[in-house]
Amino acid sequence: MPRPIELTVSISALSHNLAVARRAAPGSRVWAVVKANAYGHGLDVAQQGFATADGVALVEFDAAQRLRESGWTKPILMLEGPFDISDVQLAMHQNLTLVLHSLAQVPMIEALPPHSRPAVYLKFNSGMHRLGMNAADLRSAHARLSQADAAGRPTLMTHFASADMPGGADQALAAFVHATEGLSGPRSTSNSAAVFDLPAAHGDWIRPGVMLYGATPFSGRTAASLGLHAAMRLSTRLIAVQSLQAGDRVGYGGTFVAPGPMRIGVLACGYADGYPRHAPTGTPVLVAGVRTRTIGRVAMDMMMVDLSAVPEAGVGAEVELWGPALPVDEVAEAAGTIGYELLCAIAPRVPRRTVI
Ligand SMILES: *Cc1c(COP(=O)(O)O)cnc(C)c1O
């Protein structure tokens, strides 16, 4: 039999979360962000869950091509822009929208006959200093690509560094508004956090990512409190049970020492499946629906859990690592990271199942 580990993705949860984004920004169109294999959920499943989105946004050109081949006819936005001229050619042929984040990329578009140019987004650096142009370059790019004979008008975009903190994007939004004053074209600025907290920024196209998968963009605010449903469930089973005496050590390095007699379970899930190795003893886990904790170091293929709270659980008992009953954000916090990283780290060896 296959190893008893499984990733289940719920299409209805994806659709539900997309509806939450629409309700939060009723005047905007929605790019469903599907980079990193739809945050680990699978591009094919995302295509079904986000069928009613106005477009999808990602960074991988091979994945964009696969979306076209599998019948996605709506817009596709390439968030990281073209890496070289071959990407611009692909954008032309597959009707992809390109983010231009530097003035140096403008000649690649200008070189094309106006009627065959791909649609473009011009990205402003509003203070993150990752990708984006300064105000002068933005205006220059806008002037060069807004010629009467060019296809369409560029959309003006930015990405916020700190929209997940109260007031954290106010300055960046003001800088964007100032830099784009008087320039024609649609606007797009909002990631998940701004979708929830910054209605003034919503503009013409929002770009929600993590919220669509049912995880929170905020530390300290749960996905449930935002009305989101977890789309991913990572589950496994107990494959062995051990009875410990006081002083017995567990796992590599023996970092956990039993304080007294106790039962522990061994799970068929480890860091080679995408579970974070840095999750310390005490990270929450559900065994047979009961909340308990991990103990010892996570190994490549296995990890151990405390069965003190689940005396009836034996080999074969169901375990949820994260999912609808245990938010990925809680596991992430225990492991010193964010839900985003856990979602997109699921390994290819984990069998996948899609549910409605
Ligand atoms: C990833 C990404 C998003 C989505 O961000 P979330 O925090 O997941 O909502 C939006 N815009 C850009 C440019 C991105 O790279």
The ligand as an SDF file (V2000), in Angstrom:
LIG
                    3D

 15 15  0  0  0  0  0  0  0  0999 V2000
    2.6000   36.8170   -3.8360 C   0  0  0  0  0  0  0  0  0  0  0  0
    2.0950   38.1370   -4.2750 C   0  0  0  0  0  0  0  0  0  0  0  0
    0.7990   38.5640   -3.9430 C   0  0  0  0  0  0  0  0  0  0  0  0
   -0.0980   37.7780   -3.0050 C   0  0  0  0  0  0  0  0  0  0  0  0
    0.3240   37.9800   -1.6760 O   0  0  0  0  0  0  0  0  0  0  0  0
   -0.4670   37.3340   -0.4190 P   0  0  0  0  0  0  0  0  0  0  0  0
    0.1910   37.9010    0.7650 O   0  0  0  0  0  0  0  0  0  0  0  0
   -0.2560   35.8500   -0.5250 O   0  0  0  0  0  0  0  0  0  0  0  0
   -1.8730   37.7120   -0.5840 O   0  0  0  0  0  0  0  0  0  0  0  0
    0.3510   39.7470   -4.4710 C   0  0  0  0  0  0  0  0  0  0  0  0
    1.1530   40.5100   -5.2730 N   0  0  0  0  0  0  0  0  0  0  0  0
    2.4160   40.1450   -5.5760 C   0  0  0  0  0  0  0  0  0  0  0  0
    3.2470   41.0290   -6.4360 C   0  0  0  0  0  0  0  0  0  0  0  0
    2.9290   38.9520   -5.0940 C   0  0  0  0  0  0  0  0  0  0  0  0
    4.1860   38.5940   -5.3930 O   0  0  0  0  0  0  0  0  0  0  0  0
  1  2  1  0
  2  3  1  0
  2 14  2  0
  3  4  1  0
  3 10  2  0
  4  5  1  0
  5  6  1  0
  6  7  2  0
  6  8  1  0
  6  9  1  0
 10 11  1  0
 11 12  2  0
 12 13  1  0
 12 14  1  0
 14 15  1  0
M  END
$$$$
